[in-house]
């Protein structure tokens, strides 16, 4: 699987979420969750 656009979209999503919510820690944790989900191919066991 290629991660071309996803590798750009995840940091942008995290930055936008941080700006909207004004809570950096929650945004970073959300970004980490999305990255781990992508690396695991969205298989929630």
SULBEL-V506991 format. One record per pair of residues at least 24 apart in sequence whose C-alpha atoms are under 10 Angstrom apart, sorted by the first residue. I is the first residue (numbers start at 0). J is the second residue. If there is no record, write none. Layout:
i: <I/I>
j: <J/J>
//
This chain:
i: <0/0/2/2/5/5/6/6/9/9/9/10>
j: <38/40/37/38/34/37/34/37/33/34/37/34>
//
